[in-house]
């Protein structure tokens, strides 16, 4: 069963640090801040998600990446990542419903997570299926580590 592996926030920048539970509103996880609000945050980019399975695969390639290092608020596990595409809706736990809005555009702030600094390793254009995704919040609420994730 797919579930929330880790929740992550920061006061701006990466890595985002883990927390056990969080409140999600229309603009994302309460307490999470972005330094660059031109490219991050806002209702259409309220949450960033990434799959633990992709992080582990990147580690096996030699990249020093870990959950939260790529700026994701929600690290998933057990979710069919190839099915997490713009327009798809997900329920997180019993309360939160989100809609995937787009693939993220990687930038140099995550370069340290790649052994060669080539952050395009998680670019949808260069490596389809390896991108993180942004989501809008359709129904806010509380989430915590271990809660189920399902397609709506």
Protein Blocks (a to p, Z undefined) as FASTA:
>chain_A
ZZdfbdcddeedjdddddfbdcddfkbcehiacfblmlggcjklmbccddfklmmmmmmn
opacdehjlopabdcehiafklmcghiacdehjlbccddfbdcdddfklmmmpfnlpakl
mgfklmghiaccddddfbgcdddehiacddZZ
